[in-house]
Amino acid sequence: MQKTICELFAGVGGFRLGFDRLESGWETTWFSQWEPGARTQWAHDCYVQHFGDSFDLNNEFHTGEDISTMDKQAIPDHTLLVGGFPCQDYSVAHTLSSSHGIEGKKGVLWWQIRDTIIAKKPPFCIFENVDRLLKSPAKQRGRDFGVILACLAKEGYSVEWRVVNAAQYGAAQRRRRTFIFAYRNDTIYGQKMADISADMIIKNGGLMAKAFPIQNMGRITETVIGGDIVDVSDNFAFAFETAGYMCKGRIYTAKVTEQEEEPITLGKILQKNVDDKFYITNEKMPKWTYLKGAKKIPRKTADGHEYTFSEGPIAFPDPWDRPGRTMLTSESTLNRSTHVVSDLETGRLRLLTPVEAERLQGFDDEWTNTGMPDRMRYFCMGNALVVPMITRMGRVLDMIIAEEK
């Protein structure tokens, strides 16, 4: 089996970089990256500067355009479909206008993945999303992930998933993300896993368990999901845990405790000789102190109900001896979530540099130094995934691919 990849919602190329680092022969045949409403497609341009552009089966270039306008049949064939798609409302619109019976709500990008799967039938898929995907929406917990699983089951795929805290597996950031591994049931791997118990797959037999070993596993709960996507959207709810497996519509899930590896601490990724522009000025220090501190604020709702908004203090500055917190797209702006560190040399408080933001995500230094402004370098890193986590999964997938025909 060839080692070919299609990368959707590619960002600045985290999935591709993670597989390239394996040096095991993976080739990306096509990618797509488009930021809605952006005048300049910074992430796409960064990707192209590193890897070059990709033409489709019509010998045309459409990688920097809205994926919903792309003819999925024109995407080159691939063994592995990957993508870090946004967490959105996955409920479906009640229309029968498509040949497949449903249409997702406009702008919801999961349906672009589903349409690609229908058109290209890749043997394997790896997707990334936020950890709250498993519990959304609040009024019908588990529905959104259920819609995704139902779509995959309908197309003949089984699924393994794990919520992974990157810092538990040697990374420099406490970033929790849901990783989804889907595979066609007619692959050798799919046939092999069908004969193994769900308990063993979740505990130590599946790709996720091998890539991210666990210490222990709680009790497995089960449910069955139907093939009517609209019905799933309207009625399905289930308490998904941090690990699980789905085969032919039967779902198994359990809470697992991650096996801890030595993380990279924040102090180890800090640069020296940092430019003055990253330091916090005396004028702005009171605002930073307020944002990072505990507070209780009286508030009133639109209908007049009074309540107290409260939040606890956050470390200020962020400690050197721990991995960084989850980095957001707002990193470096004046807000509570931005990292503030004590400089290694001067001891003065400052923001992270773009290079340090890249290190938090496991990218090469200066990866985003491709002409984009600093604010976009932080934005792209806040949107990115932790690259070493991809390499860990790729290492296991290499062994799986070796057994395929």
N, C-alpha and C positions, 0 to 999 in steps of 0.2 A: 504494500500500500504506500502510495506517495505521501510525503509530508508537506501538504499544501494548506495554506491558511487564508481565510477571508476575514478581515477585521472591520466590523461595523462600529460606529461611534468611537472612532479610533483615538480621538484626542491627539496627544503628541507621540503616540506609538508605544505605550506601556506594554501591551500584550506582545507586540512584535519584538520589542527589545528583550522581554523576558524569554521568549523562545529563541531568539538569536543567541543569547548567552549560553544556551545549551551546546551550541556548535555541533548539532546533530543532524543538520541537513534540512531544517524547516525553511520553506519558501512561501512568502506571502504573494498570492496571485492577484488580490484586489483588496482595496480598503475604501472606507467612506468616513468623512469627517466634515460636518457642516454645523456651524453655530447659528441658530436662527436669529435674525435681526442684526447680525454683526456686519458692519461695513467692510472690515478687513478680517479674513479668516485666518487668524494668527495660528491656531493649532494645526490646521491643515497645512499652512505654509511651512511650519516647523517640521511636520511629518515629512513633507516632500523634500525639504533640505537634507534630512537625514537619510531617507530611503529612496527618493525618487517617486514619480507618479506611477499610476497603474492604469492601463487602458483595458477596456472591457472586451467582450467577444465581438463587438462591432468595430473594434479598433478606435474607439472614442474615449475621451477622458471626461468622467462625471464624478470623480471622487470628492470634489469640493462643492457638491450640490445637495439639495434636499433629497434624502434617501427615498422619500415617498414618491418622488418623480422618476426613480430609477426602474427600468425594466429588469426585474429580478432574473429573467431568463438570460439576460446579457451578462450577468456576473459570471466570471470564470469558475469552473468547477474547483472544488476544494475538499480536502479531507476533514478539516476542522474549521468550524464557524465560531468566532469569538466576538465579544462585545461587552462594554460596560454601559448598559442602557439606563436611562433615567428612571427613577422611581416615580410613577405617576398613578393616576386613577385608572385601574385596568378593567373597570366595568365596561360592558359592551353595549353598543347601540342596537336597538331591536330592528334591524333591517335585514332583508334577505336579498339585497341587491348584488352581493358578490356570489360567485359560483360556489363558495365554501360555506354559505349560509349565514355568515355574520360579518359585520364590519366593526372594527374597533373604533372608539371615539377618535375623531380627527386629532392628529398631533400626538397620539399615544404611540410611542416608538416600539413597543413590544410587537405590534402588528407588522412592522417592517421586518423584524426578525422572523416572525412566523411565516410571512410571505416568502422570505428567502429560503427558509427550510422547506416549504412546499415546492418551490421552484428547483432547488439544487440538491435536496436530500443528502446533506453532508453526513458521513458516518458518525462524527463526533462534534460536540459543541461545548464551549465553556463560556459562561456568562458571569458578570459581576454586577452587584447591586448593593444598596445600603442594607444594613441589618434589619431595619424596620419593615422591609418588604414582607417578611414572614407574618407580620402582625397587622398589616394594613388592609382595609381602612379601620378606624377605631370602632365604627358602628357595625362592622361585619368582619371581625378579625379573621385573617387567613384567606379572605376571598381573592385578593389580588394574586397571591402566589398560587392559589388554587386554579385560577384562570390560566396561568402560565403552564402549570402541570397538566391541566386538561388538554390544552393545545398540543403539548408535546406527546401526551399519550395517544391522542387522536392521530398523530402523524407517525406512530409506531416507534416512539422513543421511550426508554427508561431514564430515570434521573437519580443522581445523587446530589445532595447539597450539604454545605457546612457554613456556619457563621464562624469566621476566622478573625481573631485579634492578631494582627501582624506582629505585634511586639512579643507575643507568646512564642513566635517562631523565628526569633532572631532579628527582627526589623527594628528600626529606630523610631517607630510611631505606634501609639496605641490606637490603631484604626480597625474598627470592626466592620467587616463587609461579608455579604452573602455571596458565596461562589456556587455556581450551578454547573454540574457536569451531566450532559445528556448524551446518550448514545443510541444508535439504531438497534432495535432488537435483533435484526438479522446479521449483525456483526459477530465475529467470533467471540469478542468480549461480551456482547449482549447475551449470546447463547450460554456462555460460561456462567455469567452472573445469575441467570435465571434459575440455575441449579443450586445456588448458594442461598442460605437463609438471610433474611433482612438483618437479623441480629449480627451475623458475621460481616456482612457488607459494611454496616455502619461502624462496627467496632474495629475491624482491622483488615477486611478483605477488599474494600472498594478503593477507587482512586483517591477519594478525599481522605480516607483513613490512612492511606499510605503516604500521602503528601503531607498530611497534618495529623500525626499520631496523637492519640488521646490517652489520658490517665484512666478514666473510668466513664461508664455510660449508665444513665438512669433507665427507668422502665420504658419500654417501647409502647406507644399508643398507635392505634391503627384506624384508618377509615377508608372508604371507597369513594372515588370521584367519578362522576358520569361523563359521557362524551358530548352532552349537549352544553355547549359553551355558554349560551344565553342562560340556561337554567343554573349553571354553576355561578355565573355572575349575579343572578338574582337571589340565590338561596344558599350557596355553599359558605360554610364557616368552619374553621378547625384551628385548634391550638398547635401550630407548628412549633417544633423545638429547634435547637441549634444544629441538629444533624438529622438526616433522613434519607429515605430511599423510596422511589415510586416505580412500580412495574405493572403495566397493563391496568392502570387505574387504581391499584391498591397502594395506599400510602402508609409508610411506617416512619415514625419519628421518635427521637429521644434526645434528652438533654445530655450533653457530653462535657467533660472537664478536659480542657486542652493540656497537652504535655508542654511544660515550660522549657524553653531554650534560653540561653544567655542573650538578652537583647543588646542592641546598640544604644547607649545612653545619649541624651541630648548633648552632653559635654563633648562626646567624641566626634560629633559632626560639625562643631563650631569652627569657623574660620578665624584666622588672625589678620591683623592689619585691615580692619574693616573701615570702610568709608564713613565719614562723619554723618552723612545723610541718613544712616540707619539708627543713629542714637536718638533717644527721647530728649527733647528740650525741656528746660525748666518750666517753660510756659505750659506745656502740655502734661506735665507730670501729675498735677491734681486731677485731671480728667481720667488719666489712666488708673490712678489710685482708686477713684470712685468706681469706675467700671469693674475693676477686679475685686472690689470689696463686697462684703455682705450688705444687704439693703432690704428695707421694708418700706414699700411705697403704697399709700392709700390710692385706690383707683375706683372708678365708677363705670358700670356698663352703660350701654345706650338706653336701657330701660330704667336706669337710676339705681340699680343694685350696687351697693358699696362693698368693696373687698380689699384685702391687703395683698399686694404682689410682693413676694419675698424670694430671695436667692442667697445662697451661702457664698462665702469667699472663694476665690480661685487663686491658685499659687501665683505669687507675684514677687520676684520673677519666677519663671519656670525652672525647676531644679535641674542641675546638671546630671545628677546620678540616676535619672529615670528616662525612659524613652519619651519622646514628645507626645503631646495630645493630638487628637484628630485635627488635621489641618483642613480648613475650609477655603472656599474660593475667595473669601473676604480677608484672607491672611495679609498682614501688613497694614490694614486699615485700622482706624482708631475704634476698636470695639473689644468686647470682653473675651472673644474667642482667639484673638491674635496672640501668638507666642511673644513673650518678652523675656529676654535672657540677660544675664549679667555677663558682660564681655570678658573673654578669657584674659586679656591683657590689661585692660583699663579698669575693669570692675563696674563700669558705667552700664546703665540699662539701655538696651537697644532692641530693635526688631531683628528677626531672622533676615539673612540676605537671600536673594534668589537661589544661590548655590546651595545654601543650607536647606531651603525648601525642597530642592531637588534631592538632596541627600535623605531627607525625611521619607521620600517616596522611593528611594533606591535607584534613582536615575543617575547617569553619569554627570559629573560636574559640567556646568554651562550647557546642558542639553537644550534649554530654552533660550539660550543667548543667540538667537537667530534674527535679530532685528526688532523683536517685539519689545514694547515698553515693560518696565518692571512690574507694573500692576497686572499686566496680562501674564507675565511669567508666574506670578503667584496664583492667578486665577487658573491657569492651566495645571499647575501642580495640585491645587485644591480639588480639581476635577479628576485627577489621575488616580491610578491604583498603585499599590505597593509592588514594584516590579519583581522583587525576589519571590513573592508568593506565586507569581505566574511560572517562574522557573521551577519551583518545587512541583507544581502540578505537571509541567511539561516533562519533567524527569520520569514521572510515573507513566505518563502517556506514551513516552518513547518505548517503554517496555510493552505496553499494550499494542502499539502499532506494529512492533516487531513480530507479533504473533498473528497479525491479520494477513489476508491474502492480497 
